[in-house]
Amino acid sequence: MADWIKHPLQLEGNKVLLLPLSEAYFDELINASRDEKIWTYMPVKGWDKELLLMALKEAMIKRDTKEQYPFIIINKQNGRVMGSTRLLRLNEEHLNLEIGYTWYLPEYWGKGYNEECKYLLLNYCFEVLKTVRVQIITSDKNLRSRKAIEKIGGQFEGVLRNMVIRNGEKRNVAFYSIIDEEWNKVKLMLPKMYEEKYAHL
């Protein structure tokens, strides 16, 4: 795949800054990842320093091979790392990809940061990459994540049963997407959502 995503890519909003993952942020990410509830439905036990370090190094390798584009998420108010996210399953031929591996410190949950982060990513996908489909998936049991996806405009497409096995457990995966015909509506809705939540901080 050619350089569909031009590196280095930086996306900046009102309170959130997305920067390319680099080794310079590994220690901050490891320090921010110790709360086990962050990782309940994630593919890696990120509270384990060695496992998270391996996953971060793997993400950078996959960026080099054009398979993924991982970001760190910075809180602009204090300059601290607040989480991470990625663009993955990059398919330039068919103009689609997935937003995933997203996690935040629990102190930022439900406060508008995720909505702004998703707006920045979706805006880049639809306005710059000209995608026709952006996919977001999660465990069918992850109700908090599913509600968050639905709130930002993700359309439920169905559940694939026994799609993955994690820690010896079979898991079903819920699929959502936003397509290009829906983007204009989402583009107007999302800023209102995070600006309203920010107003109460």
Protein Blocks (a to p, Z undefined) as FASTA:
>chain_A
ZZfbacddddddfkbccddddfklmmmmmmmmmpmklmmmmcbdfklmklmmmmmmmmmm
mmmnopaccdddddfknopafbdcddehiafknopaddehiacdfklgonlmmmmmmmmm
mmmmmmmnopabdcddddfklmmlmmmmmmnopacfbdcehkbccehiacddddddddfk
lmmmmmmmmmmmmmmmmmmZZ
